[in-house]
Amino acid sequence: MRRSLVLTDETARHPFLASLPPHVRQGTQPLRVKRPSWFQLSDLRDFVVAYCACFVGVSVFIA
């Protein structure tokens, strides 16, 4: 496989990406997981509290 001579770019952070020409690498950014704006940490806390309350209620009812 023949590759054209290109200068490496240290900001690419990966040897393969660094070997690519700038016009090919343009627009590549590391993937970041974006948390949806409708999901808050308090929602998770409320779910866990409700789950635990239901679990305790069912356990008391069975016993």
Residue pairs with C-beta under 8 A, 6 or more apart in sequence:
3 19
4 21
6 19
6 20
6 21
8 18
8 19
9 17
9 18
9 22
9 25
10 18
12 18
12 20
12 25
13 30
17 25
17 28
